Amino acid sequence: MDTRNRMILFNGLVVNVEQMDVRIGAKGWHTFQVVRHPGGVGVLPLHEDGTVTLIRQLRPAVDDMLLEIPAGRLDPGEEPSACGRRELTEETGLTAERLESLGTILTSPGVFDERIHLFLAVGLTQGEATPEQYEEIETVRLPLADALALAAECGIRDGKTIAALLRASVRQS
């Protein structure tokens, strides 16, 4: 990608905003703004009985309580699987014998560079959740088929959760 005039317009707590000119083939130079994000991880805990544990929490950006997979932001230099294990335990109290990769997703590549690594957690053991001080989380355990139906009926609207459910269901069939 051929760029020029790169500058950071905003340095935030979670994201930065960069502006740059990008050469688009014969169409010439065009200005783009990109939200830079360190990336994250989402984990779908799958129990031996075919149920999954999701979490319900407030998402101020959309002013709503959403049903999602446990997830969190990568710390600098952190391996995605380590982040996934940390977030799974913090938000649900679950630990996993194994995390299996469900690949990555790009959340909104027209404007964000955020990449979310998805995992399926298996061999689960229940412990005590230790959410962040600002998190109020409810866990919801339901059959994988019911979670897929909720996603299809717009009861689950979070993109990473929909992608993880879809990818896990393909593995289970």
N, CA and C of each residue as an Amber inpcrd file, in Angstrom:
protein
   519
   0.8560000  -1.1700000   0.0000000   0.0000000   0.0000000   0.0000000
   0.9030000   1.2340000   0.0000000   0.6470000   2.1340000  -0.9010000
   1.4180000   3.3660000  -1.0440000   0.7180000   4.4700000  -0.2460000
   1.4020000   5.0020000   0.8060000   0.7980000   6.0360000   1.6480000
   1.7310000   7.2340000   1.7790000   1.1500000   8.3390000   2.2000000
   1.9170000   9.5520000   2.5140000   1.1080000  10.3740000   3.5140000
   1.7500000  11.3640000   4.0920000   1.0970000  12.2930000   5.0270000
   0.4070000  11.5760000   6.1970000   1.0830000  10.5850000   6.7590000
   0.5090000   9.8540000   7.8870000   0.6420000  10.6900000   9.1560000
  -0.4500000  10.7630000   9.9340000  -0.3920000  11.4800000  11.2090000
  -1.4340000  10.9110000  12.1610000  -1.1030000  10.9250000  13.4420000
  -2.0360000  10.5010000  14.4780000  -2.8830000  11.7090000  14.8640000
  -4.2010000  11.5870000  14.7000000  -5.1120000  12.6750000  15.0400000
  -5.5690000  12.6030000  16.4950000  -5.5710000  11.3900000  17.0470000
  -6.0840000  11.1890000  18.3960000  -5.4070000   9.9870000  19.0280000
  -4.9120000  10.1540000  20.2560000  -4.3740000   9.0620000  21.0650000
  -5.3220000   8.8490000  22.2320000  -5.9840000   7.6990000  22.2650000
  -6.9690000   7.4360000  23.3080000  -6.5350000   6.3560000  24.2790000
  -7.4290000   6.0440000  25.2100000  -7.1780000   4.9930000  26.1870000
  -7.1490000   3.6160000  25.5340000  -7.9950000   3.4100000  24.5450000
  -8.1130000   2.1140000  23.8980000  -7.7130000   2.1730000  22.4310000
  -8.0380000   3.2530000  21.7450000  -7.7700000   3.3630000  20.3120000
  -7.0390000   4.6610000  19.9880000  -6.3930000   4.6550000  18.8340000
  -5.8100000   5.8470000  18.2380000  -6.4780000   6.0460000  16.8820000
  -6.4940000   7.2700000  16.3920000  -7.0250000   7.5420000  15.0540000
  -5.8950000   8.1070000  14.2100000  -5.6310000   7.4470000  13.0870000
  -4.5830000   7.8640000  12.1620000  -5.2130000   8.3350000  10.8600000
  -4.6560000   9.3920000  10.3010000  -5.0890000   9.8740000   8.9870000
  -3.9300000   9.7360000   8.0260000  -4.2400000   9.3650000   6.7970000
  -3.2000000   9.1990000   5.7840000  -3.7980000   9.3390000   4.4030000
  -2.9390000   9.6390000   3.4670000  -3.3300000   9.6210000   2.0650000
  -2.8780000   8.2890000   1.4830000  -3.7580000   7.6540000   0.7130000
  -3.4830000   6.3480000   0.1270000  -3.6830000   6.4530000  -1.3770000
  -2.7100000   5.8960000  -2.1100000  -2.8490000   5.8650000  -3.5760000
  -3.7450000   4.6720000  -3.9340000  -4.8330000   4.9700000  -4.6440000
  -5.7810000   3.9520000  -5.0820000  -5.6230000   3.7900000  -6.6000000
  -4.6420000   3.0040000  -6.9790000  -4.3830000   2.7250000  -8.3970000
  -4.3760000   3.9820000  -9.2400000  -5.0920000   3.9320000 -10.3650000
  -5.1620000   5.0670000 -11.2910000  -6.0830000   6.1680000 -10.7710000
  -6.7660000   5.9310000  -9.6560000  -7.7010000   6.9190000  -9.1040000
  -6.9990000   7.9880000  -8.2770000  -5.6920000   7.8180000  -8.0590000
  -4.9170000   8.8400000  -7.3650000  -4.9410000   8.7230000  -5.8560000
  -4.6040000   9.8480000  -5.2100000  -4.4700000   9.8940000  -3.7570000
  -5.7970000  10.2660000  -3.1020000  -6.1300000   9.5470000  -2.0080000
  -7.3650000   9.8010000  -1.2730000  -7.0750000   9.7120000   0.2180000
  -7.7260000  10.5780000   0.9910000  -7.5070000  10.6300000   2.4330000
  -8.3890000   9.6220000   3.1530000  -7.7710000   8.8710000   4.0810000
  -8.4740000   7.8860000   4.9060000  -8.1490000   8.1330000   6.3650000
  -9.0970000   7.8550000   7.2150000  -8.8740000   7.8360000   8.6560000
  -9.1120000   6.4080000   9.1430000  -8.1700000   5.9140000   9.9490000
  -8.2130000   4.5380000  10.4240000  -8.1570000   4.5340000  11.9460000
  -9.0680000   3.7960000  12.5560000  -9.0360000   3.6140000  14.0080000
  -8.1000000   2.4440000  14.2830000  -7.0300000   2.7260000  15.0190000
  -6.0330000   1.7040000  15.3580000  -6.3680000   1.1020000  16.7130000
  -6.4490000  -0.2110000  16.7500000  -6.8310000  -0.9410000  17.9600000
  -5.8240000  -2.0710000  18.1660000  -5.4480000  -2.3860000  19.4210000
  -4.4360000  -3.4200000  19.6490000  -4.9100000  -4.8410000  19.3610000
  -6.1860000  -5.0270000  19.1210000  -6.7100000  -6.3610000  18.8460000
  -7.2630000  -7.0050000  20.0980000  -7.9570000  -8.0940000  19.8880000
  -8.5800000  -8.7450000  21.0220000  -8.7670000 -10.2220000  20.7930000
  -9.4260000 -10.8270000  21.7720000  -9.6710000 -12.2660000  21.7710000
 -11.1060000 -12.5030000  22.2400000 -11.7520000 -13.5010000  21.6510000
 -13.0570000 -13.9640000  22.1020000 -13.0100000 -15.4660000  22.2660000
 -13.6490000 -15.9680000  23.3250000 -13.5990000 -17.3990000  23.6340000
 -15.0140000 -17.9390000  23.8010000 -15.3350000 -18.9970000  23.0720000
 -16.6190000 -19.6760000  23.2150000 -16.4080000 -20.9230000  24.0690000
 -16.8730000 -20.9010000  25.3320000 -16.7390000 -22.0720000  26.1910000
 -17.8050000 -23.1170000  25.8380000 -17.3560000 -24.3050000  25.4170000
 -18.2550000 -25.3940000  25.0450000 -18.1360000 -26.5090000  26.0760000
 -19.2280000 -26.7630000  26.7760000 -19.2530000 -27.7950000  27.8120000
 -19.4810000 -29.1670000  27.1830000 -19.1270000 -30.2110000  27.9260000
 -19.2600000 -31.5830000  27.4310000 -20.6880000 -31.9440000  27.0630000
 -21.6780000 -31.3050000  27.6940000 -23.0840000 -31.6110000  27.4120000
 -23.6400000 -30.8510000  26.2090000 -22.7690000 -30.1250000  25.4980000
 -23.2030000 -29.3950000  24.3060000 -23.7310000 -28.0030000  24.5780000
 -23.6480000 -27.5540000  25.8280000 -24.0550000 -26.1890000  26.1380000
 -22.8520000 -25.2560000  26.0330000 -23.1470000 -23.9770000  25.9180000
 -22.1080000 -22.9430000  25.8850000 -22.4010000 -21.9270000  26.9760000
 -21.3610000 -21.2910000  27.4610000 -21.5290000 -20.2100000  28.4280000
 -21.2680000 -18.8880000  27.7230000 -22.2610000 -18.0270000  27.7530000
 -22.1330000 -16.6690000  27.2280000 -22.2240000 -15.7170000  28.4050000
 -21.9260000 -14.4570000  28.1650000 -22.0410000 -13.4450000  29.2110000
 -22.9620000 -12.3290000  28.7320000 -23.6450000 -11.7180000  29.6880000
 -24.4800000 -10.5580000  29.3900000 -23.8700000  -9.3900000  30.1630000
 -23.5890000  -8.3130000  29.4340000 -23.0170000  -7.1330000  30.0830000
 -23.4110000  -5.8700000  29.3450000 -23.3270000  -4.7560000  30.0570000
 -23.6360000  -3.4510000  29.4720000 -22.5310000  -3.0490000  28.5010000
 -22.9410000  -2.5990000  27.3350000 -22.0190000  -2.0320000  26.3480000
 -22.4220000  -0.5760000  26.1400000 -21.7460000   0.3590000  26.8320000
 -22.1130000   1.7730000  26.7420000 -22.1130000   2.3370000  25.3200000
 -21.2580000   1.8270000  24.4350000 -21.2000000   2.3510000  23.0680000
 -22.5250000   2.1960000  22.3340000 -23.2980000   1.1540000  22.6860000
 -24.5960000   0.9380000  22.0450000 -25.7410000   1.0550000  23.0450000
 -25.4320000   1.4600000  24.2750000 -26.4150000   1.6860000  25.3340000
 -27.3570000   0.4970000  25.4860000 -26.7600000  -0.6990000  25.6100000
 -27.5850000  -1.8930000  25.7240000 -26.8050000  -3.0020000  26.4140000
 -27.5620000  -3.9450000  26.9860000 -26.9910000  -5.1620000  27.5420000
 -26.9030000  -6.1670000  26.3960000 -25.7010000  -6.6980000  26.1440000
 -25.5200000  -7.6320000  25.0380000 -25.1240000  -9.0070000  25.5540000
 -25.5560000 -10.0270000  24.8290000 -25.1680000 -11.4050000  25.0880000
 -23.9960000 -11.7110000  24.1740000 -22.8770000 -12.0980000  24.7760000
 -21.6230000 -12.2430000  24.0290000 -20.8070000 -13.4140000  24.5520000
 -19.7560000 -13.7510000  23.8080000 -18.7440000 -14.6610000  24.3260000
 -17.8100000 -13.8510000  25.2210000 -17.1620000 -14.4910000  26.2020000
 -16.1460000 -13.7950000  26.9870000 -15.0520000 -13.2790000  26.0480000
 -14.5950000 -12.0630000  26.2830000 -13.6430000 -11.4540000  25.3620000
 -12.8830000 -10.3340000  26.0520000 -11.7790000  -9.9460000  25.4320000
 -11.0240000  -8.8260000  25.9640000  -9.9320000  -8.3730000  25.0210000
  -9.3320000  -7.2670000  25.3910000  -8.2840000  -6.6300000  24.5990000
  -6.9340000  -7.2660000  24.8950000  -6.1470000  -7.4190000  23.8570000
  -4.7780000  -7.9210000  24.0050000  -3.8990000  -6.8790000  24.6840000
  -3.1070000  -7.3130000  25.6470000  -2.0810000  -6.4520000  26.2180000
  -0.8960000  -6.4370000  25.2630000  -0.0650000  -5.3880000  25.2800000
   1.0870000  -5.3380000  24.3760000   1.9650000  -6.5880000  24.5110000
   2.2260000  -7.2570000  23.3830000   3.0750000  -8.4380000  23.3560000
   2.4230000  -9.7190000  23.8500000   1.1610000  -9.6570000  24.2590000
   0.4890000 -10.8300000  24.8070000   0.0710000 -11.7980000  23.6980000
   0.2700000 -13.0750000  23.9550000  -0.1870000 -14.1100000  23.0320000
  -1.7140000 -14.1940000  23.1040000  -2.3960000 -14.3300000  21.9610000
  -3.8490000 -14.4040000  21.9800000  -4.3970000 -15.5120000  22.8890000
  -3.7810000 -16.6910000  22.8970000  -4.2990000 -17.7710000  23.7390000
  -4.1900000 -17.4270000  25.2220000  -3.1280000 -16.7450000  25.6180000
  -2.9750000 -16.3230000  27.0210000  -4.0590000 -15.3090000  27.3840000
  -4.3380000 -14.3890000  26.4920000  -5.4010000 -13.4100000  26.7070000
  -6.7460000 -14.1210000  26.8170000  -6.9820000 -15.1000000  25.9580000
  -8.2360000 -15.8450000  25.9840000  -8.4400000 -16.5800000  27.2950000
  -7.3960000 -17.2160000  27.7960000  -7.4970000 -17.9240000  29.0750000
  -7.7860000 -16.9420000  30.2130000  -7.0940000 -15.8010000  30.1770000
  -7.2860000 -14.7820000  31.2160000  -8.7130000 -14.2640000  31.2150000
  -9.2150000 -13.8850000  30.0580000 -10.5620000 -13.3310000  29.9610000
 -11.6350000 -14.3670000  30.3040000 -11.4360000 -15.6100000  29.8740000
 -12.3880000 -16.6670000  30.1890000 -12.5380000 -16.8200000  31.6960000
 -11.4380000 -16.8640000  32.4000000 -11.4790000 -17.0370000  33.8590000
 -12.0210000 -15.7900000  34.5460000 -11.5410000 -14.6070000  34.1410000
 -12.0120000 -13.3660000  34.7660000 -13.5230000 -13.2130000  34.6500000
 -14.0610000 -13.4620000  33.4630000 -15.4640000 -13.1450000  33.1990000
 -16.4430000 -14.2620000  33.5550000 -15.9750000 -15.5230000  33.5800000
 -16.8930000 -16.6420000  33.8400000 -16.4570000 -17.5350000  34.9950000
 -15.1930000 -17.4760000  35.3880000 -14.6560000 -18.4000000  36.3840000
 -14.2510000 -19.7310000  35.7790000 -14.4130000 -19.9040000  34.4710000
 -14.0670000 -21.1610000  33.8140000 -12.5880000 -21.2200000  33.4510000
 -12.0180000 -22.4130000  33.5470000 -10.6950000 -22.6740000  32.9860000
 -10.8540000 -23.7990000  31.9750000  -9.9980000 -23.8010000  30.9690000
 -10.1060000 -24.7690000  29.8780000  -8.8460000 -25.6190000  29.7940000
  -9.0380000 -26.9140000  29.5710000  -7.9010000 -27.7880000  29.2900000
  -7.2540000 -27.3900000  27.9730000  -8.1030000 -26.9820000  27.0100000
  -7.6030000 -26.7110000  25.6640000  -8.3740000 -25.5650000  25.0200000
  -7.6370000 -24.7220000  24.3210000  -8.2400000 -23.7060000  23.4600000
  -7.9380000 -24.0960000  22.0230000  -8.9950000 -24.1750000  21.2110000
  -8.8340000 -24.5060000  19.7970000  -9.1350000 -23.2570000  18.9820000
  -8.2650000 -22.9380000  18.0500000  -8.4460000 -21.7300000  17.2480000
  -9.6810000 -21.8390000  16.3550000 -10.4560000 -20.7740000  16.3500000
 -11.5720000 -20.6140000  15.4130000 -11.2390000 -19.5280000  14.3920000
  -9.9500000 -19.1920000  14.2790000  -9.5160000 -18.1950000  13.3150000
  -9.6770000 -16.7770000  13.8400000  -9.5920000 -15.8230000  12.9470000
  -9.7160000 -14.4170000  13.3120000 -10.8390000 -13.7770000  12.5070000
 -11.2910000 -12.6300000  13.0080000 -12.2380000 -11.8080000  12.2550000
 -11.7220000 -10.3730000  12.2440000 -12.1240000  -9.6410000  11.2380000
 -11.8630000  -8.2080000  11.1450000 -13.1890000  -7.5270000  11.4420000
 -13.2360000  -6.7230000  12.4900000 -14.5200000  -6.2240000  12.9870000
 -15.2080000  -5.2370000  12.0590000 -14.4820000  -4.3360000  11.4760000
 -15.0600000  -3.3520000  10.5610000 -13.9260000  -2.7780000   9.7210000
 -13.4170000  -3.5640000   8.7470000 -12.1780000  -3.2010000   8.0450000
 -12.2460000  -1.9460000   7.1900000 -13.4120000  -1.3630000   7.0420000
 -13.4950000  -0.0940000   6.3270000 -12.9350000   1.0580000   7.1380000
 -12.8610000   0.8950000   8.4620000 -12.4130000   1.9900000   9.3140000
 -11.5240000   1.5240000  10.4810000 -11.6530000   0.2610000  10.9270000
 -10.8610000  -0.2610000  12.0430000  -9.8200000  -1.2470000  11.5520000
  -8.6600000  -1.2890000  12.2310000  -7.6880000  -2.3560000  11.9520000
  -7.7920000  -3.4810000  12.9780000  -8.7970000  -3.4270000  13.8530000
  -8.9640000  -4.4260000  14.9080000  -9.1200000  -5.8310000  14.3340000
  -8.3480000  -6.7500000  14.9070000  -8.4050000  -8.1720000  14.5590000
  -8.7130000  -8.9180000  15.8490000  -9.7580000  -9.7510000  15.8270000
 -10.1290000 -10.5310000  17.0010000  -9.8360000 -12.0050000  16.7340000
  -9.0570000 -12.5910000  17.6220000  -8.7190000 -14.0080000  17.5720000
  -9.8170000 -14.7660000  18.3200000 -10.4050000 -15.7590000  17.6680000
 -11.4920000 -16.5290000  18.2700000 -11.0030000 -17.9220000  18.6600000
 -11.4840000 -18.3890000  19.8120000 -11.1170000 -19.7120000  20.3040000
 -12.3510000 -20.4440000  20.7960000 -12.2850000 -21.7690000  20.7040000
 -13.2490000 -22.6650000  21.3280000 -12.5600000 -23.2430000  22.5590000
 -13.1790000 -23.0800000  23.7300000 -12.6070000 -23.5970000  24.9830000
 -13.3050000 -24.9090000  25.3200000 -12.5110000 -25.9600000  25.5380000
 -13.0600000 -27.2730000  25.8720000 -12.3360000 -27.8310000  27.0950000
 -12.9400000 -28.8550000  27.7100000 -12.3880000 -29.4200000  28.9380000
 -12.5090000 -28.4120000  30.0690000 -13.7140000 -27.9500000  30.3070000
 -13.9490000 -26.8200000  31.2080000 -14.0970000 -27.2460000  32.6650000
 -13.5560000 -26.4010000  33.5410000 -13.6940000 -26.5480000  34.9840000
 -14.1830000 -25.2180000  35.5380000 -15.2000000 -25.2860000  36.4170000
 -15.7740000 -24.0620000  36.9840000 -15.0050000 -23.6310000  38.2170000
 -14.6760000 -22.3570000  38.2670000 -14.0520000 -21.7300000  39.4210000
 -14.7720000 -20.4250000  39.7130000 -14.0660000 -19.5140000  40.3480000
 -14.6380000 -18.2220000  40.7400000 -14.2700000 -17.1480000  39.7150000
 -15.2670000 -16.4150000  39.2350000 -15.0250000 -15.3000000  38.3110000
 -14.4130000 -14.1260000  39.0710000 -13.5620000 -13.3640000  38.3740000
 -12.9340000 -12.1750000  38.9550000 -13.0100000 -11.0240000  37.9510000
 -14.2170000 -10.5300000  37.6820000 -14.3490000  -9.4680000  36.6780000
 -13.6190000  -8.1890000  37.0870000 -13.3290000  -7.3710000  36.0800000
 -12.7250000  -6.0640000  36.3270000 -13.6610000  -5.2450000  37.2040000
 -13.1100000  -4.2600000  37.8800000 -13.8690000  -3.4220000  38.8080000
 -15.0560000  -2.7460000  38.1280000 -14.9390000  -2.4300000  36.8520000
 -15.9980000  -1.7280000  36.1270000 -16.9660000  -2.6720000  35.4030000
 -16.7970000  -3.9930000  35.5510000 -17.6430000  -4.9520000  34.8470000
 -18.7010000  -5.5540000  35.7800000 -19.9200000  -5.6030000  35.2970000
 -21.0050000  -6.3150000  35.9610000 -21.4940000  -7.3380000  34.9550000
 -21.1400000  -8.6080000  35.1940000 -21.3470000  -9.6580000  34.2020000
 -22.2730000 -10.7430000  34.7450000 -23.2380000 -11.1330000  33.9050000
 -24.1100000 -12.2700000  34.2000000 -23.7320000 -13.3820000  33.2290000
 -23.5350000 -14.6030000  33.7260000 -23.2690000 -15.7230000  32.8260000
 -24.5880000 -16.3880000  32.4530000 -24.6490000 -16.8640000  31.2100000
 -25.8440000 -17.5090000  30.6760000 -25.3830000 -18.7940000  29.9860000
 -25.8720000 -19.9370000  30.4790000 -25.5150000 -21.2230000  29.8790000
 -26.7200000 -21.7750000  29.1310000 -26.5130000 -22.1170000  27.8570000
 -27.5990000 -22.6150000  27.0240000 -27.0530000 -23.5500000  25.9600000
 -27.9050000 -24.4040000  25.3930000 -27.4420000 -25.2910000  24.3250000
 -26.8900000 -24.5000000  23.1380000 -25.8660000 -25.0510000  22.5180000
 -25.2680000 -24.4040000  21.3410000 -26.3350000 -24.1300000  20.2860000
 -27.2400000 -25.0620000  20.0600000 -28.2980000 -24.8690000  19.0530000
 -29.1880000 -23.6770000  19.4010000 -29.4710000 -23.4830000  20.6910000
 -30.2850000 -22.3390000  21.1140000 -29.5360000 -21.0220000  20.9020000
 -28.2380000 -21.0260000  21.1750000 -27.4290000 -19.8210000  20.9520000
 -27.3920000 -19.4830000  19.4660000 -27.2620000 -20.4940000  18.6130000
 -27.2820000 -20.2610000  17.1630000 -28.6300000 -19.6910000  16.7240000
 -29.7080000 -20.2230000  17.2850000 -31.0370000 -19.7100000  16.9430000
 -31.1840000 -18.2520000  17.3740000 -30.6800000 -17.9250000  18.5650000
 -30.7240000 -16.5260000  19.0230000 -29.9630000 -15.6160000  18.0610000
 -28.8000000 -16.0840000  17.6010000 -28.0060000 -15.2870000  16.6570000
 -28.7700000 -15.0940000  15.3480000 -29.4300000 -16.1450000  14.8690000
 -30.1870000 -16.0640000  13.6130000 -31.3990000 -15.1430000  13.7420000
 -31.9610000 -15.0650000  14.9590000 -33.1620000 -14.2560000  15.1870000
 -32.8410000 -12.8620000  15.7160000 -31.5630000 -12.4650000  15.6880000
 -31.0970000 -11.1510000  16.1380000 -31.1490000 -10.9700000  17.6520000
 -31.2790000 -12.0560000  18.3990000 -31.1900000 -11.9860000  19.8560000
 -29.7580000 -11.8580000  20.3270000 -28.8290000 -12.2890000  19.4860000
 -27.3930000 -12.0530000  19.6810000 -26.9650000 -11.1960000  18.5090000
 -26.4530000 -10.0050000  18.8160000 -26.1020000  -9.0410000  17.7560000
 -24.6130000  -8.7710000  17.6590000 -23.8370000  -9.2930000  18.5840000
 -22.3980000  -9.0580000  18.6170000 -21.7040000  -9.9070000  17.5460000
 -20.9420000  -9.2510000  16.6820000 -20.3220000  -9.9240000  15.5420000
 -19.3620000 -11.0350000  15.9070000 -18.5140000 -10.8190000  16.9060000
 -17.5410000 -11.8580000  17.2770000 -18.2460000 -13.0900000  17.8140000
 -19.3490000 -12.8750000  18.5270000 -20.1110000 -13.9920000  19.0800000
 -20.7900000 -14.7790000  17.9690000 -21.3890000 -14.0910000  17.0270000
 -22.0410000 -14.7560000  15.8970000 -21.0160000 -15.5700000  15.1100000
 -19.8520000 -14.9880000  14.8430000 -18.8150000 -15.7010000  14.0930000
 -18.3290000 -16.9290000  14.8550000 -18.0960000 -16.8020000  16.1630000
 -17.6190000 -17.9340000  16.9570000 -18.6620000 -19.0470000  16.9990000
 -19.9450000 -18.6790000  17.1820000 -21.0000000 -19.6890000  17.2040000
 -21.0810000 -20.4290000  15.8700000 -21.0330000 -19.6810000  14.7820000
 -21.1100000 -20.2870000  13.4540000 -19.9300000 -21.2330000  13.2240000
 -18.7280000 -20.7700000  13.5050000 -17.5450000 -21.5880000  13.2680000
 -17.5300000 -22.8190000  14.1780000 -17.9660000 -22.6770000  15.4290000
 -18.0260000 -23.8320000  16.3350000 -19.0670000 -24.8320000  15.8740000
 -20.2110000 -24.3500000  15.3850000 -21.2810000 -25.2610000  14.9570000
 -20.8370000 -26.1030000  13.7480000 -20.0400000 -25.5210000  12.8730000
 -19.5420000 -26.2620000  11.7220000 -18.6150000 -27.3860000  12.1990000
 -17.8290000 -27.1210000  13.2200000 -16.9370000 -28.1570000  13.7850000
 -17.7070000 -29.2760000  14.4460000 -18.8420000 -28.9540000  15.0570000
 -19.6220000 -29.9290000  15.8050000 -20.4630000 -30.8300000  14.9010000
 -20.6960000 -30.3930000  13.6620000 -21.5910000 -31.1820000  12.7850000
 -20.8540000 -32.2700000  12.0410000
